[in-house]
């Protein structure tokens, strides 16, 4: 979900109890309040997303800055108010790579508790990959044996190879690379918005993912497995590929794309400067400077796992958390 996206629907006929899940990433703070509807599916009652850039500068200093903490706590207070408004009893809040890296993550956890009344759990990269896989697993195509799920975050990128089995999707391989759109943008500085910088970022990411591609070897047959991407980068590329004037989750989530078409979209974007990217409806000014780093990660993954088709998920950690929370309550 994108930018200051906020929506609220009154809770109609009750199904399961209301659940609230919050994912505080390096770039975004996202809340989802939902009730389990049919088995395994959820009806969204309220959602909120704001770009807070919690991880700004953390790669250089090892610390969450005061400004980033203040922006984040302001967003967490809004989330807390929404949780209270809907009288949600079952709440889970996680923080990911920026909090994992920061020596002062305890300050974030304390302030979240004292100022927003939220208990933040800083999760491991492995737990993050598992949640992303659980959230996206329902989108593995019916005629495929499995999928390579990739989640391009602000501070890290997770890849998870899931294969279908009679007992449900099995994890064959999971890996996390501690580079995402924010950390790449900071590491490369002004170059991260140029063609030369893009090529260097893509080569860097390809080198980091190559050992995992080698480990999977012939097992990952692109006729039987497809790519399944989740994150702002991939959903934005899908919106542009679908020629949407503005971002529309309903059109993007679960959409299928030819990988070559998505790579052509990337080629077009690499030719634009940040100002031109900001003018594209589904990118906007808040995402513009992070678009090329995200595209570099995306193209590196496509080059190592050359699946002809790609499915896009506007879901991930929060949906995985909903499924886990629902299981714990049943």
N, C-alpha and C positions, 0 to 999 in steps of 0.2 A: 504494500500500500504506500501511497506516495505523499510527500510533503506534509502540510498541515491537514491531512485528510481526516475529517471528523464526521461521524454520522451517528444518529441515534434513532432507534426504532422502539416504540413501546413494546413491551413484552406481552405478546398475545397469549394464546392458549399454552399453558405451561407443559413442558415435556419433562426432561430430567431437571435436576437442580441447576441453578445458574453457576457457571464457572468463569473465573477471570484469570487470564494468563498475560504476563507482561514480559516482553523481551527487550532488554536494554543492551543494544549493540554499540559498536564503536562509533557509528554514525547516527543511528535511529533509536527512538524510544517508541515501542509499539504495544498497544493494549488491545486485547480481544475479550469481549464478554459474550458468552454463548451458552446455549443449553443443548444437551444431546437430544436429537430428534429421533429419526429412525436409527437402528443399530449402526454405530460407527460414523454417523453423519451429525453435523451440528448446525443449529440455527443461530446465526449471529444476531445479537440483541444490540450491541454497541461496539464501536471500535474507534481507536484514536491512533494517529501516527504523527510524530514530529521529528524533524532532523535536529539533533542536539549536538552532534559532533563531540561526544564525550571524550573520544580518543585523540582529540586535537593536541599534537605535540608530545603525546605519551611515548612514542617511539624514540624521541630525542632525549627527553628528560627522565623518563621512567615514572613520571608523576601526572596525575589528573590535575589540570590547571583549575584555579579558582573560578574563572569565567565558565569553563566547561561544566564544572560541578554545579554552578548556579543555574545554568541553562537546563541542565538535566533535572535538578530538583524541582524547578518550575514545571517541567513536563510531568514529573512524577506526581506532583500535587494535583494536576488536572486528572491524571489517571485515578488517583486515590478518591477524588470527588466523584468520579463516574462509578467507581466500584461501590462507594457508599450510597449513591443515588439509587442503584439497582439492588441494594441490600444483599450483595453477593457474600456468601459465607466461605466459599472454597476458592482460595486465591493462591497462585504461584507466580513468583517474580524471579527472573534470572538475569544475570549480567554475563557478558562474554569476553571477547579478547582484550578490549581496553582495560577492563577491570582485572583480568588475569595478569596483564603486564605491569599494572601500576603498583608501585610500592605503597601508595596511600589509598588503596582500594577500601581499607577499613573506614576511611573518612566518608566515602560514598555510602557504604553500608549503614554507617551510624546516622548520617544525615537523612538517608531515605527512611530510616526507622523513626527518627525524632521529628522530622519536618513533614513527612508525607504519610507516616504510619504504615510503611510497606517494608516487608522483610525480603531483602535481596539476597539471592543465593548466587555466588560466583561459581559458574560451572566449568568443568574441564573441557578441553577441545574434543575429547572423545565423547563426552556426554552431549556436546553441541552437535556433533555429527550424527549421533543416534537420534536426537530429537528431529533434526532436519529430515533424516531418512524416514522416520515414523510419520512425519507430517506429509511427506510427498509420496509415500509408497502407494496410496490408492491411484496415483496417476500413471503407474507402469502400464504401458499399452497392453491390451488383451492378447494381441497376437505375438507378443514378445516374451522371451524367457526372463528378461531382467532389464535393468537400466543402470546407467552411471549417473547418479544424482550429484550435482555440484551446486554449492551454495557460496556465492561470492559476497563476502561480508565487507565490513569497513576495515577490520584489522586482521582478518584471517579468511582463508578459503578452504572449505571442506569438500572432499570428494568421497562418495560412498557407493560401492558397487553392490547392488541388491539383486538377488536372483529369487524367482518364485519357487516355492516348495509347497507340498500339501499342507504344511502347518503354518503357512504364511511366509512373507518375504524374509530371506536369510541374507545376512551381511557377509559378503565374500571378502571385502577389503574396505577399510576406511582410513583416510589420511587427512591431516590438517597441515596446511602451509601457512606460517604466520605472516602472510601478506594479503591485504585487501585493498579496497579502493582508496581509503584514507591514508594508510601507511605507504602505499605506492606513490600517491600524490605528494606526500611529504618527503619521501626518500628522493624522488626525482625532481622536486621543485618545479620551476617553470617548464622544464623539458617534458613534464608529464602531460602537457597540453599540446605537444608538437608531434609531427610525424616521426621525427628521428627518435624522440623519447618513447613514442608508442612502440616502435620496432625493438628498442632496447628492453622495454618492460616485458614485451611478449617473449623475447628470447630468454630473459631472466626466469619468467614463470615456467616456460617450457622446460628449462633445465631442472627446475625444482620438482616438476611433476613427472619427469621422464622415468625416474626409478620406479614409480608406482605403475606406470604403463608397462614397463619391462616385467615387473612382478606379475601382472595380470596376463601378459603374454598372449598366446593364441586363445586362451579361455574367453577373452572378450571378443566375441564374434559380432560384428556390427549388423549382421543379418538377423541376429537373435536378441540383440541388446540395443537400446537406443539411449540417447542423451536426455537427461531430465534436469533442467536448470531452474533454480530459484534464486531470487535476489533482485534488488532494484535495477541492476544492470540488465539482466535478462528480460525482466518484465517490460522495461522501457524499450529495449530492442524489439520485443514482440509488438508493442503498441505502435511503434514506427512502421514495422513490417506490415501490420494490419491497416496502416493508413488512418489511425484514429486521430481526430483533431485534439482530443484530450484523453488522458489515461482513463481506461474503463476496465475495472477488475473482472467484471463478468465476461467480457470479451477475451481477456488475456489468459485468465486461469484455465489451465487444461488445453490451451490451444496448441496445435501441431504446426510445425514449420519445417520447410526444407532448410537444412543447415547452410547450403550454398546461398540461399536467399538472405539468411540472417548475416552471413559474412559479407554479402554485398552492401547491406545496410551499414555494417561497421565501416567498410571502405569509404562510404559517403561521409560518415561522421568524422572520420580521421582527417578529412580534408577541411573541416570547419574549425574556426577558432572558438574560444569559450563563449564569446558574445553571440555568435551564430547558433551555438548549441543551446544556449539559454533561451533563445527565441523559439525553439521547437517545443510545441505544447506539452508533450509527454516527458520532456526533460526538465525545462524550467531553470531559473537561476540557481536554485539550491543544489541541483545535481550536476550542473554544467561542468564544473572543474573536476568532477570525479568520473565523468563518462568515459574518457579515453583510458584511464587506468583499468576500469571495469572491462572495457572492450579488449584490452590487452590480455587480461586473464581469460576472458571468454575465448578468444582466438587461439590462445595457447592450448586450452583444453580441447577445442575442436580439432587442432592439428594432431594431437596425440591419440585421440579417440574419434576417428573420422566417420562418425555415424551419419548416414544420409539424412536422418530426421532427428528433430529435437522437439521435445514437449516442454512447455513452459508452465511453471507453477507460481501463482501468487499465493503461496502458502509455504509453510516450513516449520520453524521452531515453535511458533505459537500453536499451530495445529497439532504438532507432536506432543506439546505440553497438555493440550486439551484431552488428547487420547489417553495419555498417562494418568492424568488427574481423574478422568472418568473411570478408568480401570481400578484405581485405588479406592474409589467410592463404591464400586459395585460389589 
